[in-house]
Amino acid sequence: MAVPKRKHSNSRTGKRRAHDAKRPKQLMYCSHCGTAVTTHTVCPNCGYYMGRMVVESSEE
């Protein structure tokens, strides 16, 4: 089994982890009602997804 001979420096570890930070959620706007929605989800306000009615909303 491979075992490291020397300890990796904190600088080297930090360079490797530079891209591991949390990113903000991507938002898009519903084409039907204009509400901000996370990508690839049905709009909770009107029930539309990709221009089609997917879920019947109780408001209408």
N, C-alpha and C positions, 0 to 999 in steps of 0.2 A: 504494500500500500504506500502511496506517495505521501511523504511528510515534508513540509517546508523546512529548509535548512536555516533560514533567517526570518526574523519578524518583518512584516511589511510596515513601512513607515506610515505615520498618520497622514502625511501628504499623499502618499500613493493610494491609501484607502479612501481619502476624500475625493481624489480625482475619479475613482471608480464609481463613487456614490453621487457624483455631481448631477446625474440625470434622474435620480430616484425621488426627487421632491414631488409633493402632491401638486396636481394641476387643477385649476378651476373647472367645474363642469361646463361642457359645451352647451350653449343655449341657442335655440332657433325660435322663430316666431311662427305661430300657427297661421297657415294661409287663409283659414276661414274666419277666425275671430281676432287674431293678432296677439294672443296671450303668449308669453315666454314659456317655452316647454323644453325639457331636456331632449336631446336627439334620440330618435328611434323609440319614442313613446307616444301613446295616444294622448291627445289634448284632454286634460281633466275638465276643462271648461265646457267644450262643445262636443267632444267625443269623436272628432275627426282625426284621421291619420293618413298622410300622403294624399290629401284631397278627397278622401272617401269617408262616409259615415261608418264608423266601426262600432261604436257604443252609443246606444240610445241615451240621451241625457234627460234628466227629470224636468229641466226647465222648459223644454219645448212642448 
